[in-house]
Amino acid sequence: MSEVRIGVIGTGVMGTDHARKLAGGIPGARLTAVQDFDAARASALSRELDVIALAQADDLIAHPEVDAVLVCSPDGTHAALGLKAIAAGKPVMIEKPLAAERTEAEAILHAEMAAGRRLVQVGYMRRFDPGYAEMRRVVANGEIGAPLFLHCQHRNESSPSYLTSDLIIASSAGHEFDAARFVLGEEIASATVISPPEPRHAPGRKPQFIVLQSASGAVVDIEVYTDARYGYDVQAELVCETGTLSLRPGPPTSLRHAARDGLVVPGDWRARFADAYRLQFEAWILSILTGRTNEGSTAWDGYMTMLVTDACLKAWRSGARVEVEQPDRPAFYR
């Protein structure tokens, strides 16, 4: 195989952005098909990118001109589509989360192990962000000692009306859960959640402050505020025994205008993590072509992130510290 022909399921904001990236020059990749329940939306994108538009997701997965599948459809469809791709023997990248329910995630694990090869990657792209990757390298090499704290900040300009206080934990915070496991190189052991008052401009939706503790005792604190108004802002600082490492905020340029001097804050995640998405796709395609694994999240990583999410939701509802379940990791995922 000299190239991987990709089919994208779901042509909303995320799927359309991914399709354009894959059509625009990811080495070894060729976008060949798109599908969406909104046929007009899929047709418009297919004309723009000169690819096939298919009516049904099953048709895309089975299509002879599709070697691998990218799932960007609503969360509740992820598991079923992932299972169909595994059954077809086709590599599949599933946008987070891996599944909507724990039992669905476990079905994916069992199906992939039965297939005998890793076919699933979960789209936690921060593993490919240069800043998070450097944090991971520094921890692995012990350059500044053992990790003590990982401070995380996740702010959105605004959030859709359907996003509730619990979904801020169940959906928005997922990237931080996976990034913490990745950077620290170990599992999360416990979770506590504290909710501040509702912002006056976002009634019914509380920001969340999440405190995790890792297996070795490192503390991870995560502020998730999805209605910050000023822009999309993700930051992190790793504090180790003899030094710290922080993500650089903002773009490489600063703006002076109207008596102000500062950095321009992006409106959403696409600009902030454009490099991470590109690097994620490059690594995924290379892994398909060569059969070698990459730093991306496996189905097991997606499953463990779901267990952290479950513990955080229980902690939020109870107000107590909750232990994260630690199932035995199958040899297949070691």
Buried (B, 14 or more C-beta within 10 A) or exposed (E): EEBBBBBBBBBBEBBBBBBBBBBEEBEBBBBBBBBBBEEEBBBBBBEEBEBBBBEEBBBBBBBEEBBBBBBBBEBEBBBBBBBBBBBBEBBBBBBBBBBBEBEBBBBBBBBBBEEEEBBBBBBBBBBBBEBBBBBBEBBEEEEBEEBBEBBBBBBBBBBEEEBBBBBBBBBBBBBBBBBBBBBBEBBBBBBBBBBEEBBEEBEEBBBBBBBBBBBEEBBBBBBBBBBBEEBBBBBBBBBBEEEEBEBEEBEEEEEEEEEEEEBEBBBBBBEBBBEBBBBBBBBBBBBBBEEEEBBBBBBBBBBBBBBBBBBBBBBBEEEEBBEBEEEEEEEBBE
